[in-house]
Amino acid sequence: MDSLFTDHLLSLMIAMPFIGMVILAFLSDRKWVLTTTLVITLINTALAFFLWSQFDLTETGMQFVERHQWMPTFGIEYAVGVDGISLLLVLLTTFLPPLCVLGCWDSITTRLKAFMMLILLVEGAMLVVFTALDAFLFFMLWEVTMVPMYFMIVLWGGPNRVAAGLKYVLYSLTGSLLLLVGILGLSLQAGTFDIIQLADFSYSEKSEFWIFLALFLGFAIKLPMLPFHTWLPDAHSEAPTAGSVLLAGVLLKMGGYGLIRFCLPIFPEMAHSFAPAVLWLSVAGILYGGYMALAQEDLKRLVAYSSVSHMGFVTLGIFSFNNEGIEGAILQMMTHGLTTGAMFLIVGQLYDRTHSRNIADYGGLQQRMPRFVAILSLFAVASFGLPTTSNFIGEFLILVGVSYENFIFVVLAMGGIVLGAAYMLWMLQRVAFGQARTEAARQLTDLNFREMLTILPLAVAVVGIGVYPGPFLESMDASVTYVVERMAQH
Amino acid sequence: MEAFEKTMSIYTLIPFLPLAASLILTLFGEQLQGKGQRLVIPAIALSFLLSIIAFLEVIANGPINVQLYQFLNVGKLVVDMGFFLDQLTVLLLLLVTGVSTVVQVYASRYMVGDPRHSRFFALTAMFTAAMTLLVMSSNLMMTFIFWELMGLCSYLLISHYAERPSAARAATKVFLVNSVADAGLLVGVVLTFLTFGTLDIQEILVIAKSGADVSDLPITLLTLCLFCGAVGKSAQMPAHVWLPFAMEAPTPVSALIHAATMVNAGPFLLVRLSPVIVLSPTAMTVITIVGAMTALFAAVVSLTQTDIKRTLAYSTISQLGFMVMLCGVGAFVAAIFHLIAHGFFKAFLFLSTGNALTATHRHLEHEEETPALARNGLFVGALIMSIVPVLVFFSGSYRHLWLSQSSSTAEIALWIVGLATIFFTAMYLFKSVTTIFRRGPTGAKDSEPLVSPDLFSARHVIGVAVIAAIMIALLITVWRWFAGFLSPAVGGAQSQLASEFSVWILLPLLVAVAGWIVAYVRFRRPRLQQTSVLKKRLYVFFLNKGYFDDIYEVFLVRPTLKLADWTWRKIDQGIIDKVIISLGTISTALAHRLGYLDAAIDKGVMSVGTGSTAIAHRLGYLDAIVDNRVTSVGSVSIGLARWLGRFVDTEGISKTVDGLGRSVDASGHAARRYEPHTLQHNLLVVVLWLVAALGFFYWIGG
């Protein structure tokens, strides 16, 4: 790992999208804009896989670290690095954007260049969030991710986009504000913004509670946890396809990542004392989200509420403080990114054809679109954690992890999985089987080559992880063990 | 266990051949449309051959262990992907691959011209592969994975005729009933891991057999949870409702589900984990009761059904109840024996039903003769079906039941249930077999007798009696060998399993014959006679399958959906979202209030302003005086300037300035083209500034 290339690999990956934005500014032809964005994002995916191949599985700390002074007066650095916890999320962040570009190849007709730039901006900002070793850098780019998403919703969104965008921004800003308070509270006491050093400092007992609460709420809103979830269905359903994919696929994961990166190692004791409440809230979220999804008539809203349910599993895993739980949670985040991303792409493909997201407008798609139904079925069953898909591995690990804490959570969480099966299969029954209910549904054409290309990598990934999860779990094992041991000491 | 350790083995191909065939068909289904069977049949037939080889090797050398790869290694949880082939496994492999081969061959004719031909064969191959993987897996987590995979295959196969709304509904229903039960199974798997600290089946069995101090409560709980999964897959009460719905699938699939794959998973799991199950007498009692209830209830229901396929479905449920009951009393070997016998004969029954239905149907169209082979086939199958439970009694395993229960009332109850089941089984099989040839397919019951089967001719009766005798003799011989072969693979006290004759043989045999006679009498005489009200009510009750479906629909499904809708509208939209929005409105209202305050402040400021103006006016006078002074100074200055102007080249300076202005203007126009006027330009500027700022701060820092 001595070469110049590997030393600056992370910075290169972060720079790629921004370079791409600059290049896009000089292009005007539609084809060229799309191709360039695709190539840039694909290069980044390749770089991420290279990063994974060079990753040292035994190392517990940060790898590929790069540090530069930025604002030395305040102790702020440009510092990036990956460990086992962030590695998979980095992979996910680079994996989805090329598919987003492919997914909206034909559907974005206005201001295409700007849209592509926004996709790149999200990717770049997300990469910094997942690799930042400096709390200020983390916060700054956390804020940046909000901007492109807002524009995506407001400029390219559905009929109710302005309200949804406003709601999204208001929620996000509230979360960010709490996060800012938390991070400032941390660094004012510790005198540094370095995330690793922040964890080693012992904070005053009085402030500990408030700082933890601020950070936790900040992350919980993003995730989102139960009472803070109402922005999610609106934002998801109004956003354009690529926006929903990125929002569900990557942006939500910042919350879970933040919990593992900040809340657990910095305040092990507070995390322990918060755990019962969080676990109960998670289980409530799992059941509640599933229950809400059962009542939806809108495909995108259904997927959005299922996200609430799945994110409940993530917090359930994280707050069981053991290897099984946390690794399950990280895998669940990744796998949720893949399946929910795929679900939004699929719904987008349907929406492109009929401009309706209403379940009642479809029916009998299997006759007209067998390929589409095959893919839809795969991701529908993946979504409720059917074995041989990656979701099952994540959920199973989380269940095992939380069973050490209290067995009642396992039983309750299983209820969420059953609900998941209920709403997904019911949706499938109404959309794919039976007879077509509208004239539009009778005129549909099956997926074309480009659309298959969009969705197949996700299918391969979901089944691949489900059948052979070893390498993915191995690469996070050392880092998670480190966090778990840290938690156990307190 | 003295198992062979292998890292790679030819037996790995048993599940992977069908799996590969399935994958190829999935990927290239469109190109291979209509030719799926050419790929699938050889693959499964080869698996069958390999199963025979495995069977012989296990007879010769004992269990085989195959390790493939490490699936998971997280914290305390280590899961290996591997196969374990012992006596139990190879027997089931023979059943699964054997029946599956036959079914595929049958299906290759049955499915000709089906628009979803490739899909069908891909899924049935996958179905077979999942079942073989299930019986071969060496780890409970893997077992669960393949358990669920099988559920998925059944779901997709039941929705084969997806354009029928009834098929779509049936598929959803089947999967949901199963997923509730599987949730219980998954809880059981997690509990097993907590209790035993491992999910490796052999390790679990070793711990269970060693009688280590595993406390009683979790064992009972985990056994019941695991049994919950078996209740689902094996269609025990109250989850039995799914099996009749699975009939929406094409007939070969029904044969697969009933004979080879899906439903056999339940008894298999119970037998596989029998050393754990015997640790909990409470759980054993529950298993026995559920099995017995199912066996009896389903037998009576199938007596009242008018649809031959539905009759067969309830007969399967009844037989499965029998197997589960045998597991509950600790007669695991007998359960597996019954399972295998039932598997082969049910496959036979289904396929001949399919033949018979097609044949009768064809007869209606083309006035052809019903093939005697199909007719007789069904009859022989039915005969053997009703003999099998008798045989199980008779083979001594039911004596085991006699011995294992300490309470005498339980004994008697089980005996009665068992005998009643045999009675009804004999009755409904006789009835359904005879009616199908009397009345033709369902729906055409008022038509004239199409074929008059000479079922009661002397020739026929003698033939059947001879076949039955041979079968019984064969089965006794097989059973003797079977009990000895399988007993190392199952738990519990198997030493009591004697296979000698006893007086008790006669009782079940007599009961079966009585069933036949009653059925015959009822069959000869038309049905609607004067019957008591109670009898009629009972008939209606069982005709409606005990109202289980309706109860679930009315009390479970509809309220859940309604409540979900209500919660979404009232709680999510009505309370949580409204609170947030009202926070917004309150803020706005507050802002309005603040607006008044603002206005007041404004007024104050304004009045200060007017005051100031007044003062300023006063000051104005002072100003005027100052002004005068300034003006006079000004005129002096102007004079001075004019004077200067005469000496300095004003024009030259003016020209230079003008030129400068022009060039600035020109560059401004030039710059204007690059000015950000769209969102992407703005974004670009932001990025450039970001880069510049980074550089700047870096430079300062350095």
Boltz contact constraints between the chains, C-beta under 6 A:
constraints:
  - contact:
      token1: [A, 18]
      token2: [B, 687]
      max_distance: 6.0
  - contact:
      token1: [A, 21]
      token2: [B, 687]
      max_distance: 6.0
  - contact:
      token1: [A, 25]
      token2: [B, 684]
      max_distance: 6.0
  - contact:
      token1: [A, 69]
      token2: [B, 701]
      max_distance: 6.0
  - contact:
      token1: [A, 70]
      token2: [B, 697]
      max_distance: 6.0
  - contact:
      token1: [A, 71]
      token2: [B, 697]
      max_distance: 6.0
  - contact:
      token1: [A, 72]
      token2: [B, 701]
      max_distance: 6.0
  - contact:
      token1: [A, 113]
      token2: [B, 680]
      max_distance: 6.0
  - contact:
      token1: [A, 114]
      token2: [B, 679]
      max_distance: 6.0
  - contact:
      token1: [A, 114]
      token2: [B, 680]
      max_distance: 6.0
  - contact:
      token1: [A, 117]
      token2: [B, 680]
      max_distance: 6.0
  - contact:
      token1: [A, 117]
      token2: [B, 683]
      max_distance: 6.0
  - contact:
      token1: [A, 230]
      token2: [B, 576]
      max_distance: 6.0
  - contact:
      token1: [A, 230]
      token2: [B, 577]
      max_distance: 6.0
  - contact:
      token1: [A, 291]
      token2: [B, 564]
      max_distance: 6.0
  - contact:
      token1: [A, 292]
      token2: [B, 568]
      max_distance: 6.0
  - contact:
      token1: [A, 292]
      token2: [B, 572]
      max_distance: 6.0
  - contact:
      token1: [A, 294]
      token2: [B, 564]
      max_distance: 6.0
  - contact:
      token1: [A, 295]
      token2: [B, 564]
      max_distance: 6.0
  - contact:
      token1: [A, 295]
      token2: [B, 565]
      max_distance: 6.0
  - contact:
      token1: [A, 295]
      token2: [B, 568]
      max_distance: 6.0
  - contact:
      token1: [A, 322]
      token2: [B, 75]
      max_distance: 6.0
  - contact:
      token1: [A, 323]
      token2: [B, 74]
      max_distance: 6.0
  - contact:
      token1: [A, 323]
      token2: [B, 75]
      max_distance: 6.0
  - contact:
      token1: [A, 324]
      token2: [B, 74]
      max_distance: 6.0
  - contact:
      token1: [A, 324]
      token2: [B, 75]
      max_distance: 6.0
  - contact:
      token1: [A, 324]
      token2: [B, 77]
      max_distance: 6.0
  - contact:
      token1: [A, 327]
      token2: [B, 74]
      max_distance: 6.0
  - contact:
      token1: [A, 366]
      token2: [B, 162]
      max_distance: 6.0
  - contact:
      token1: [A, 367]
      token2: [B, 163]
      max_distance: 6.0
  - contact:
      token1: [A, 386]
      token2: [B, 148]
      max_distance: 6.0
  - contact:
      token1: [A, 386]
      token2: [B, 152]
      max_distance: 6.0
  - contact:
      token1: [A, 387]
      token2: [B, 145]
      max_distance: 6.0
  - contact:
      token1: [A, 387]
      token2: [B, 148]
      max_distance: 6.0
  - contact:
      token1: [A, 388]
      token2: [B, 145]
      max_distance: 6.0
  - contact:
      token1: [A, 388]
      token2: [B, 149]
      max_distance: 6.0
  - contact:
      token1: [A, 397]
      token2: [B, 74]
      max_distance: 6.0
  - contact:
      token1: [A, 399]
      token2: [B, 190]
      max_distance: 6.0
  - contact:
      token1: [A, 400]
      token2: [B, 77]
      max_distance: 6.0
  - contact:
      token1: [A, 400]
      token2: [B, 190]
      max_distance: 6.0
  - contact:
      token1: [A, 403]
      token2: [B, 190]
      max_distance: 6.0
  - contact:
      token1: [A, 403]
      token2: [B, 194]
      max_distance: 6.0
  - contact:
      token1: [A, 410]
      token2: [B, 187]
      max_distance: 6.0
  - contact:
      token1: [A, 410]
      token2: [B, 190]
      max_distance: 6.0
  - contact:
      token1: [A, 411]
      token2: [B, 187]
      max_distance: 6.0
  - contact:
      token1: [A, 414]
      token2: [B, 183]
      max_distance: 6.0
  - contact:
      token1: [A, 414]
      token2: [B, 187]
      max_distance: 6.0
  - contact:
      token1: [A, 418]
      token2: [B, 179]
      max_distance: 6.0
  - contact:
      token1: [A, 418]
      token2: [B, 180]
      max_distance: 6.0
  - contact:
      token1: [A, 418]
      token2: [B, 183]
      max_distance: 6.0
  - contact:
      token1: [A, 421]
      token2: [B, 179]
      max_distance: 6.0
  - contact:
      token1: [A, 422]
      token2: [B, 176]
      max_distance: 6.0
  - contact:
      token1: [A, 425]
      token2: [B, 172]
      max_distance: 6.0
  - contact:
      token1: [A, 425]
      token2: [B, 175]
      max_distance: 6.0
  - contact:
      token1: [A, 429]
      token2: [B, 168]
      max_distance: 6.0
  - contact:
      token1: [A, 429]
      token2: [B, 172]
      max_distance: 6.0
  - contact:
      token1: [A, 433]
      token2: [B, 159]
      max_distance: 6.0
  - contact:
      token1: [A, 433]
      token2: [B, 162]
      max_distance: 6.0
  - contact:
      token1: [A, 433]
      token2: [B, 168]
      max_distance: 6.0
  - contact:
      token1: [A, 434]
      token2: [B, 165]
      max_distance: 6.0
  - contact:
      token1: [A, 434]
      token2: [B, 168]
      max_distance: 6.0
  - contact:
      token1: [A, 470]
      token2: [B, 70]
      max_distance: 6.0
  - contact:
      token1: [A, 473]
      token2: [B, 74]
      max_distance: 6.0
